[in-house]
Amino acid sequence: MKYHSTNNSSHQVDLKEAILRSLPPDNGLYMPNQLPVLGADFWKTWREMSFQEIGFAVANAFFGEDIPADDLREIVNGTLAFDAPLAELAPDDHILELFHGPTLAFKDFGARFMARLMAHLTKDDDRMLTVLVATSGDTGGAVASAFHNVLGTRVVILYPKGKVSGLQEKQLTALGGNITALEIDGSFDDCQALVKQAFLDRELSERMNLTSANSINLSRLVPQSFYYIHSARQLPVGVEPVFVIPSGNFGNLTAGLLARQIGLPVAHFLAATNRNDVVPEYLEKGEYLPRPSIATISNAMDVGAPSNFVRMQALFGNSWGEMRKHISGMSFSDDETRAAIREVKSRFNYQIDPHGAVGWLAARKYRASHPGAVTITLETAHPAKFPDVMDAELGKDSVEIPARLAILADKEKIATALTKDWQTFRDWLTANIR
């Protein structure tokens, strides 16, 4: 299959180029020339399939022309070594738990798949692959875990100083080995801009063999579509879910749109944001006005210029009207988010993290105006990753910290401090990545 840039459909590359180079030279994003659709045979039996079987069917639809079936099945099975269970708060109110992976965040699905796919694509290459990634919270930890000590790769993670939780920071700064963390004096948007600039510097990108692990890379999104199908099959037959996605860079929502594209019946999508409400504003007014991000307690969603917005537009033929038919946007304040954490605990004895709480608020609001709707809210991270917020709302030590997270508390943070200046970052790469 060929892949084209969202900025120029005539710029086309093969799978290896699209995944390993990540970003087209025109600053668009890669999309497949043909979006696959799973056939009737799949949809006759999908409810009886395992998570791994669903994942293979979807991955094969996207990548089967380029990856041998046995290799692709191994990639999928290695990715889906943990479940994504659906928790029922009420018959119309469900939570999809995406935090059962090694770093307790939904990013584990995409990062593990990407690491395995890249290893397959580079198995005959002699050059070291440099994975460059910006994170607002969970991406860095998931990528660090997925690529840690993978032969032939080195990872450089950029994160905004003072804008990730302490345990999130330890997940990306304490591993060492082939993982390097850069603490940028700026916002996530600044980190993302530096990563994009590095890829647009073609001489630098090619000399250092750069690839991205952000959701600008298509191989992050396809595996995230697996759990949309997996969760929908856990509902009663005939129920079409409303998926509620806590959103920052909008990769997760785009993955849901891909699931719909390949045939999953979906009633609607809700883009739930904090005060960084660029996309909800667009859905309401038809104007896309990116702006500097605002720091909130749901920090992984603090994005003011979401990169996947252009993919969302492409999936709807750049039609505002078509997008609005399928996606609604809602935003909520920190005070509302805090209240939701307390309410979910009080009413359902369920602990929900600040990102999931934003989603739950949107789900409740939508059901109030759409009687009969059944919502699935994506709980994107374990609440233990946000101890300050959870302790403040539910009481000190109210959330049990899983062992794989607790062991990081006493590990040493190792990070290099840099400004958000492009030339400073470029000079650091040139001096340190050889």
N, C-alpha and C positions, 0 to 999 in steps of 0.2 A: 504494500500500500504506500502511496505517496502522501506527503503532508505539505500544506501550504501555509503561508503567513496570512494572518488576519488583515494585514495591511496591503498585501499584494498576492492575489491568488495565483499569479504566474510564477512566483518564487516557490519552487517545489523541491523537496528533498526526500530521501528515504528514511526509514525508521531510525537507523543508527545515527544519522545526522540530526534528526529532530530531537532525539533523546539526549545524545551526548553534547550537542552544541546548545540545546535548550532554547535559545532565543534567536530568531531570525535577525539578519543584519539591519533590517528596516525598523526594528523595535516593536514589531508585532508579536503575536504568539502563534505557535504551530497548532494547526487543526488538521485532522484527517480529511482527505479529499472526499471520501464517502463515509458517512456515519452509518455503522452497521445496525441491522435490526435482527433480533433473535427470532427464529421461525416458530411456527405453530407447535412443532414437536417439543420445543423447550417449554412453552407456556402451558402445555398440557400436563407437564410433570413437575414444574418448578417447585411446587409446594412440598413435594416429597424429596427434593434434592438436599444434600448436605451443603453447608456453607462452602466447602471446598469445590464441590461440583458446580455450584452456581458461579463461583469465582473463575473456574476454568472456562466455563461456557462464555462468560463475558470477555475474559482476556483473549480467548481464541477468536472471538468475533472481531476484536480490534487488532490483534497482533498475530493471528494464526497464519497469515500469508508469509510472515517473516521469521517466525520462531517455530521450530519443530515441536509437535504436540507433546512429546515426552519431556522436553526441556521446559516448556511453558507450564505443564502440570506440576513439575518440580518447583518452579518459581512460585506458583500459586499456593501449593501446599506448604512451602516454607514460610510464606507470608501469613497464611491463616492458621497459625499454630495456637490461636486463642479465639474465644467466641465473642460475639457482640449480642448479648441477650437483651430481650425486650422486657422492661419492667412495667407492670400495669398499676398506675395510681388509681384509675377509675376506668370503667369500660370504654370511655371515649378519650382517655388521657394516658398516653404511654410515653415512656422514656427509653430511648435506645442507648444503652451503655457501651460507649466506645473506648473505655479506659482500662480494658483488661489486658493490654499488651505490656511489653517490658518497660515502657516509660509512662504508662498510665494516661495516654492521650490518643485521640483518634489519628494523630499523625503517624502512629506506628504502622498503620496499614499501608499508607503510601510510601513511607520511607523504606520499609522492609521489601516491598515489591520492587521499588526503584533500585535498591542496592543489588538485588538478585538479577534484575534485568540488565543493569549496567555491567555486572560481572560477566554475564553471558555475551553481551555485545563487544566486550573488550578482551575476551579470553585469548585472542590471538595477537593482541597488541603488546608491544614492548614498552610503550610510554606510560609514565605515571599519570593517572587521572586525578585532577584537582577539583573537588566538589566544593562549590562556593554557595553559601546559603545565608539568607537573612532571616532572623526570627523575632517574633514579638512575644514568644513564650515557649510553646510546645514543639514547634518545628525543629529547633536546634537540638533539643534533647533526643527527639526521635531519630533524627538524622545521625547524630553522634552515636547512638546505640546501634543503629542499623549498619553503619560503615566502620565501626570501631575495629581496628586491626584487620580489616579486609585488605588482602594483598593487592598492591598496585593502585591504591587510592590514598589520598590525603584529603582532609576536610577542613575548610576554613569557615567558621561560623561568626557572623556579625550580629550583635545584639545591642539594643539601646540601653545605655547606662541608667541604672536606677528604675527601669520600667518593666522588669520581669520579677517574679516572686523569687525568694531566696532559694527554694528547692529547685525551681526551674533553672535558675542560674547554675546551681551545682551540677545539674544533669548535663550541662553543655560545657562546663569549665573544669570538671574534676576527672575526666577520663584519661586525658593525656594520650600518649601513643601518637597515632596519626591524626588526632583531633586538636585543632588550634582554635581558640576563642578570641575574638576581637571585641572589646567593649567600646562601643562608639558613643561619643558624647553628642547625642541627638535622639531622634525618634526612630521608630521602625521604618517609617517612610524614607528617612535618610539612609538607613541601612539598605533598604530595598533599592534605592536609587544608585547607591554605590555598586551593588551587585549587577544591576542592569548596565551601568556604565562600563563595567569591566567586560561584559559580553559584547557590548557595542564597539569596544576597542579591539578590533579583529586581530591586530598584531599581537597584543597581549593575550587575548583569548586562545589563539592558536599556539603560541609559544608555550603557554602554561597548561595547555590541554584542559581548559576550564569546562566544567559542566555545572548545572544548577540543580539543587535539591528543593528549591521552592516550588510552589504550585504553578509557576510559569512553565514548569516541565510537565508535559502531558502524562508521563508515566506515574506521576503522583495522583492524578485524578481518576484514571481508569480503575485502580483497585479500590478507591473510595466508593465507587458505584456499586461494588459487591454488596455492601451492607445495607444499601437501600432495598435491594431485592430480598436479601436475607430477612430483613425486619418485616417487610410487607407480607411475606409468606406466613408470618407468625400471627397475623390477624385472621379473623373469621373469613371464610370464602365469600367473595362478593364485596368486601369492604375496600374501598379505595382510600388510602391514607392522605392526610394533609401533613406534609413533612415540614417541620419547623427547625430552621437551621440558624444557630447563633453564628453570626457572620462577621468576618473582618476583611480578609483578602478574597473571599468568595470562591475559593477553590472547592470547598465542601459542597456549596450549593450548586456549582457547575457540575460536580460529579453526580449530583442528584438529577440534574437536567440530562446528563448522558444516560442515566438509568431509564429515565422516561423515554429518551430517544430510541433506545433499543427495545422498547415495548412495555415497560413496567406501567401498569395503570396507576396514575397518581391524580388525586382530586385537585391538589393545589400545593404550592410552595410558599412558605413564609420566610422572608429574610429578616431575622431579628437582630438588631444592632443596639449598641449602647449609644452614647452621644455622638459617635462618629457615624452619622446617618446619611452619608452621601448617596447611597443607593436607595434607601427608602424615600429620600427627597426626590431623586430622579423618577422613581415609580409614581410619585404623586404629581410632579410638576412637568416632567419631560425634559428637565435640564440636568445634565451631568456636570457637577461643579466640585471637582476634587479640591481638597484643602488640607492644611496641616492637621495632623491627628491630635486628639485630646486624650490625656491620660485618664484612665478609669480603673475601677477594681476588676473589670473583666478585660485584663490587659492584652490578651491574645487577639482581641477584636479591635484594638486601637490602631486602625488603619484609615488614613484619609484619602488614599488614592489606590483603591483595590485593583490589582493587576488583572484579575480574571474577569473584570467587567467587560472587556472587549470580547472575550469568549462567549459570555452571556448574550451580548448583542449579536454575535455571529450566529448563534443557535436560533435566534428569532429573526433572522434576516434584517438586522438593524432596525426593527420595528418596535417603537415604544409601545404601541397599542397591543401588539402580540405578546410582548413580555408581560404587560400588565394583566393579561388574561390568565396567566399561569403563575405569576409571582406577586405577592403583596409584601410591602415593607412596613416594619414597625420599629420604633426605637424607644429605649427606656433609660431612665436616670440611674445613678448609683443608689440613691435612696430607695427607689422602686425595686432595684435588684436585691438590696439588703433585706427589704421587707419580704420579698418572694422566698429568699433562703429560709427565713423564719417560718413563713406560712407553710411551705412544703414540708418542713420538718414537723410542724405542729399538726397539720391535717393528715399527713400520710406517713409520718415517721420515716421520711426519706431525706437523705442528705444530698443536696444538689449544689454544684459548684457555681461560682458567679456567672459563668458563661451559659451553663444550662439554665440558670435562673432567668436570664434574659429571654431565652427561648420559651421557657414555661409561661412567662408573662404574655408573650405573643400568642401562644397556643390558647391560653385562657381567654384572651380578648377576642380571638378569632371565633372560638366556639360560642361565645356569648351572642355573636351576631350571625352565626351559621349553625342553627340547631341541627343535630344529627351528625355533624362533622366529627371524625375520629382523627386525633392528632398523634403524631410521633415526633417528640422533641429529641433532638440529638444532644446527648450529654457528652460533651467532647473531651472532658478531662476529669480525673478523680478529684474530689473536693480536698483531699489531703495536700494537693499541690498549692493550696492557697490558705495556709494556716492562719495568717493574720486576719483575713476576712472571716473565715469560718469560726475562729475563736471569738471574734467580736460579736458575731450574730448568734452563735449556738452555745457559747461557753468555752472556756479554755480546755484544750485537749479533748474536745467533743468528738473530733473525727480521728479515728484510728489511722495511723500512718502505716501503709504497707511496708514490709521489711525492705523491699528493693528500693524504696524511696528513703526510708529512715537511715539506711547505711551511708547515704550521701551527706548527711548533716555535718559530720565531723571531717569530711574530706576537704583538702585544700583547694581553694579557688585559684586557678591559673588562667589569667587572661591578660592580653595586651591592650592597654588603653590607647585609643586613637581619636582624633577629631573626625568630623564628618566631611572634611575637605577631600575632594577626589584625588588631587595630586599626592597628598600625604598617604592615602590608601594605596594608590598605584605604586608609589615608591616602596611602601612596605611589602607589597606583593613581589616586586622586582628583587628586593633584597633577600626575601625569605623563602620564596617558592622557586626552586630551581629544578 
